[in-house]
């Protein structure tokens, strides 16, 4: 028996960190990746697909998100089982009970609404642990497993959602890792698939987080996968293979900048990134630049932002100093009011208004025609 495991689709996520144009593409690509998940299921002759929670980013979404998701899922050749998670719990406002979901749901799309054992194929059960509130006060996986006993004639798949006790922060809903591993050792379940952690992670043998199929934030270490899981019908041996389906990348580039050569290295690093329109970059910048060099940097970031999904300086982790260089502004031939403005701004570089002064000096340098590419 073979199935595909995935989680954390978070359809409809706002992605406010992206500019408007990229945000629209990002939202659509979260739908398009579902088609690639369906392709993986078809290519590997899977019996079904399980989604371990957070199918939707929230319970209150525009109906078009549900409609486009169902358009993609109608192309699938296998059943799919959706588990409500902390983003889309089965509460009073659940998206799974909305008119747009109930009336448009394809027949092969099923919601795992009931905790515990549920048959999904011949000789195969899912042990489901759905969320009914955003803030449960107990371990939902432990509750789902409470009445499950070993059965050598059935294959069992635990589908849950949440962090693991002992790894993640304190929370009454955290999953007891020891208890879950004991259930695996006792063969009460053959494999456990969990959602919530967006990076593809093998926690222990037969205990996996598939991660999100399309990256959602910079801090994810290995997103963009689904799992192809094969369980031998006779021996119950389990083989798990991650398969990449994601196309987007969120990169963090650290760049020490202390002169024009370093700016050229940063420009080269950005140029070498593939699929720029599908890549969001945050820059961690350290070092010291002259005003002219900072102007060149600003120009580079601005021009790169037009080619990438997003490029921004991660200010909280950057420490970039700007020093005035008399020769730079002397070359510009400034006199009168403009020269006085430069002197005033330079005097503020050691005050609480240093950032504003740096920005103003850089803008002035660019406006009067200082070089922003090549020599700086």
C-alpha positions in Angstrom: 0.0 0.0 0.0 1.3 3.4 -0.9 0.0 6.9 -0.1 1.2 10.5 -0.2 1.5 12.6 3.0 1.4 16.4 3.0 0.4 19.2 5.4 0.2 22.9 6.0 -1.1 24.0 2.6 -2.3 27.2 4.3 -4.3 28.2 1.3 -5.3 31.9 1.3 -2.4 33.0 3.5 -2.1 36.8 3.2 1.7 37.0 2.7 1.8 40.6 3.7 5.6 40.6 3.6 5.5 40.4 -0.3 4.7 43.4 -2.6 1.2 43.3 -4.2 2.3 41.8 -7.6 4.3 39.0 -6.0 1.6 38.4 -3.4 -0.9 37.6 -6.1 1.5 35.1 -7.8 2.4 33.5 -4.5 -1.3 33.0 -3.6 -2.0 31.3 -7.0 1.2 29.2 -6.8 -0.1 27.8 -3.4 -3.0 26.5 -5.5 -0.8 25.3 -8.4 1.4 23.2 -6.1 -1.7 21.1 -5.3 -1.6 20.0 -9.0 2.0 18.9 -8.5 1.0 17.0 -5.4 -1.7 15.2 -7.4 0.9 14.4 -10.1 3.1 12.8 -7.4 0.2 10.7 -6.3 -0.5 9.6 -9.8 3.1 8.9 -10.8 3.7 6.8 -7.7 0.4 5.0 -8.0 -0.7 6.1 -4.6 -3.9 4.8 -3.1 -4.8 8.1 -1.4 -3.4 11.4 0.0 -3.6 12.6 3.6 -3.2 16.3 4.6 -2.1 16.7 8.2 -3.8 19.9 9.1 -3.9 23.6 8.2 -5.3 23.0 4.7 -6.5 26.6 4.9 -4.8 29.6 6.5 -8.0 30.6 8.3 -11.7 29.7 8.6 -12.7 33.1 7.2 -11.4 33.3 3.6 -12.8 34.6 0.3 -14.9 31.9 -1.4 -12.6 32.0 -4.4 -9.8 30.3 -2.4 -12.1 27.3 -1.8 -13.2 27.3 -5.5 -9.7 27.4 -6.9 -8.5 24.7 -4.5 -11.4 22.4 -5.6 -10.5 23.1 -9.2 -7.0 21.7 -8.6 -8.2 18.8 -6.5 -10.7 17.7 -9.2 -7.7 16.8 -11.3 -6.5 14.3 -8.8 -7.0 10.6 -9.5 -7.1 9.5 -5.8 -9.1 10.3 -2.7 -7.8 13.0 -0.3 -8.3 13.2 3.4 -8.2 16.6 5.0 -7.5 17.1 8.7 -8.6 20.3 10.4 -5.6 22.0 12.2 -5.1 25.0 14.4 -5.5 27.5 11.5 -8.8 25.9 10.3 -10.3 24.0 13.3 -13.8 22.5 13.3 -15.3 25.3 15.4 -18.6 27.1 14.9 -17.1 29.1 12.0 -15.3 26.3 10.3 -14.6 26.6 6.7 -15.3 22.9 6.3 -18.9 23.6 7.2 -19.3 26.7 5.1 -21.7 26.7 2.2 -19.0 27.2 -0.4 -17.1 24.2 0.9 -20.0 21.8 1.4 -21.8 22.5 -1.8 -18.7 22.4 -4.0 -16.7 19.6 -2.4 -15.7 16.9 -4.9 -16.8 13.4 -4.0 -13.2 12.2 -3.5 -12.4 14.9 -1.0 -13.1 13.9 2.6 -12.7 15.8 5.9 -11.4 13.8 8.9 -14.0 15.2 11.3 -14.1 12.4 13.9 -11.2 11.5 16.2 -9.9 7.9 16.2 -10.1 5.1 13.7 -11.5 5.7 10.2 -11.2 3.2 7.3 -9.8 4.9 4.1 -9.0 1.9 1.9 -9.3 -1.9 2.0 -7.4 -3.0 5.1 -6.2 0.5 5.9 -7.3 2.8 8.7 -6.4 6.4 9.5 -6.2 7.4 13.2 -7.3 11.0 13.0 -6.8 13.8 15.5 -8.7 16.8 14.2 -8.7 20.2 16.0 -12.0 21.6 17.2 -10.6 24.9 18.6 -7.5 27.0 18.1 -6.6 26.5 21.7 -7.2 22.9 22.8 -6.3 22.1 26.4 -5.2 18.5 25.8 -3.1 16.2 23.6 -5.4 15.5 20.7 -3.1 12.7 19.3 -3.1 10.9 22.7 -6.9 11.1 22.8 -7.2 9.7 19.3 -4.9 6.8 20.2 -6.6 6.0 23.5 -8.9 3.3 22.2 -6.6 2.0 19.4 -5.3 -1.6 19.8 -2.8 -3.5 17.6 -4.3 -5.3 14.7 -1.9 -7.3 12.4 -4.6 -7.5 9.8 -4.9 -3.7 9.4 -2.5 -1.0 8.3 -2.7 2.1 10.5 -1.7 5.7 9.8 -1.8 8.3 12.5 -2.6 11.8 11.1 -2.2 14.6 13.6 -1.2 18.2 13.9 0.9 20.1 16.4 4.2 20.5 18.1 6.0 17.7 20.1 6.4 17.8 23.9 10.1 18.2 24.7 10.9 19.9 21.4 8.5 22.8 21.0 7.4 25.5 23.5 5.2 24.6 26.5 1.5 24.2 25.5 -1.2 21.8 26.9 -1.9 20.7 23.3 1.6 19.5 22.6 1.9 15.9 21.4 3.5 13.5 23.8 6.4 12.3 21.7 7.2 9.4 24.1 3.6 8.2 24.0 3.5 8.5 20.2 6.7 6.6 19.7 5.4 3.9 22.1 2.3 3.5 19.9 4.6 3.1 16.9 6.7 0.5 18.8 3.6 -1.4 19.8 2.3 -1.3 16.2 -0.9 0.3 17.3 0.0 2.5 14.3 2.5 1.8 11.5 3.4 5.4 10.7 2.7 8.8 12.1 2.2 11.9 9.9 2.1 15.2 11.7 1.5 18.8 10.5 2.4 22.2 12.0 6.2 22.1 11.4 6.7 23.5 8.0 10.1 21.9 7.3 10.3 18.3 6.1 11.5 16.4 9.2 12.0 12.8 10.2 11.6 13.1 14.0 12.1 9.3 14.6 11.7 6.2 12.5 8.1 6.2 11.1 7.4 9.6 12.6 7.4 12.4 10.1 6.5 16.0 9.4 6.0 16.4 5.6 6.3 20.1 5.9 4.6 22.7 3.7 4.6 21.9 0.0 5.3 25.6 -0.8 7.5 27.7 1.5 5.7 30.2 3.8 8.4 32.0 5.7 12.2 32.5 5.8 12.9 30.5 8.9 11.8 27.2 7.3 14.9 25.0 6.7 13.5 22.4 4.3 10.1 23.2 2.9 8.6 22.3 -0.4 8.2 18.5 -0.1 5.6 15.8 0.2 6.2 12.3 1.4 5.6 9.1 -0.6 4.9 6.5 2.1 4.9 2.7 1.3 3.8 0.1 3.9 4.3 -3.5 3.1 1.0 -5.3 3.4 2.5 -8.4 4.9 5.5 -7.2 7.1 4.1 -3.7 7.8 7.6 -2.4 7.0 7.5 1.3 6.2 9.6 3.3 3.6 9.3 7.0 3.3 10.6 9.1 0.4 10.5 12.9 0.3 9.6 14.4 -3.1 10.1 18.0 -3.9 7.1 19.9 -5.3 7.7 23.5 -4.2 9.1 26.2 -6.6 9.4 29.2 -4.3 12.5 30.0 -2.2 12.9 32.4 0.7 16.6 33.2 1.0 18.6 35.1 3.7 21.9 36.5 2.3 24.5 37.8 4.8 26.8 40.3 3.3 29.7 42.1 5.0 30.1 45.4 3.2 33.3 47.5 3.5 33.8 48.9 0.1 33.1 48.6 -3.6 34.5 45.1 -3.9 32.0 43.8 -1.4 29.1 45.5 -3.2 30.2 43.8 -6.4 30.2 40.4 -4.5 26.7 41.1 -3.3 25.6 42.1 -6.8 27.1 38.8 -8.2 25.4 36.7 -5.5 22.0 38.2 -6.3 22.6 37.8 -10.1 23.4 34.1 -9.6 20.0 33.3 -7.9 17.8 31.3 -10.2 14.0 31.8 -10.6 14.2 35.4 -9.2 10.5 35.9 -9.7 9.9 33.0 -7.3 12.5 34.1 -4.7 12.1 36.5 -1.7 15.4 37.7 -0.3 16.2 39.3 3.0 19.6 40.9 3.3 21.7 40.9 6.5 24.2 43.7 6.0 27.1 44.6 8.2 30.2 46.8 7.8 30.9 50.4 6.8 30.2 52.2 3.6 30.6 55.7 2.4 27.6 57.7 1.4 28.2 57.1 -2.2 28.7 53.4 -1.7 25.4 53.3 0.3 23.7 55.0 -2.5 25.0 52.3 -4.8 23.7 49.7 -2.4 20.2 51.3 -2.3 20.1 51.4 -6.1 21.1 47.7 -6.2 18.4 46.7 -3.7 15.8 48.8 -5.6 16.7 47.3 -9.0 16.8 43.8 -7.6 13.4 44.2 -6.1 12.0 44.7 -9.6 13.4 41.3 -10.6 12.8 39.2 -7.5 9.6 38.4 -5.7 11.0 40.6 -2.9 14.3 42.0 -1.7 14.5 43.8 1.6 17.1 44.6 4.2 16.5 42.8 7.5 17.1 45.8 9.6 16.8 44.1 13.0 19.8 41.9 12.2 21.8 44.4 10.1 24.5 46.7 11.4 25.6 48.9 8.5 27.4 52.1 9.3 27.6 55.0 6.8 30.5 57.4 6.9 30.7 60.7 5.0 33.4 61.1 2.5 34.2 64.7 1.7 35.7 63.8 -1.7 32.5 62.2 -2.8 30.4 65.3 -2.3 33.2 67.6 -3.4 33.2 65.8 -6.8 29.5 66.7 -7.1 30.2 70.4 -7.0 27.5 71.3 -4.5 27.3 74.9 -3.3 25.0 77.1 -1.3 21.9 75.5 0.2 22.8 72.0 -1.0 26.2 72.1 0.5 24.8 73.4 3.8 22.2 70.6 3.7 25.0 68.0 3.4 26.9 69.5 6.4 23.7 69.5 8.5 23.0 65.8 7.6 26.6 64.7 8.3 26.4 66.3 11.7 23.3 64.2 12.5 25.0 60.9 11.7 26.0 60.5 15.3 22.6 61.4 16.7 19.3 59.5 17.2 18.3 60.7 13.7 21.3 58.8 12.1 19.1 56.6 10.0 17.1 59.4 8.5 20.3 61.3 7.9 21.9 58.4 6.1 18.8 58.0 3.9 18.7 61.7 3.1 22.4 61.8 2.2 22.0 58.8 0.0 19.0 60.2 -1.8 20.7 63.5 -2.3 23.8 61.8 -3.7 21.7 59.9 -6.2 19.5 62.9 -7.2 22.5 65.1 -8.1 24.0 62.4 -10.2 26.5 60.5 -8.1 27.5 57.1 -9.5 25.4 54.2 -8.2 27.0 51.5 -10.3 30.6 50.7 -11.0 33.1 52.9 -9.0 31.7 54.2 -5.7 
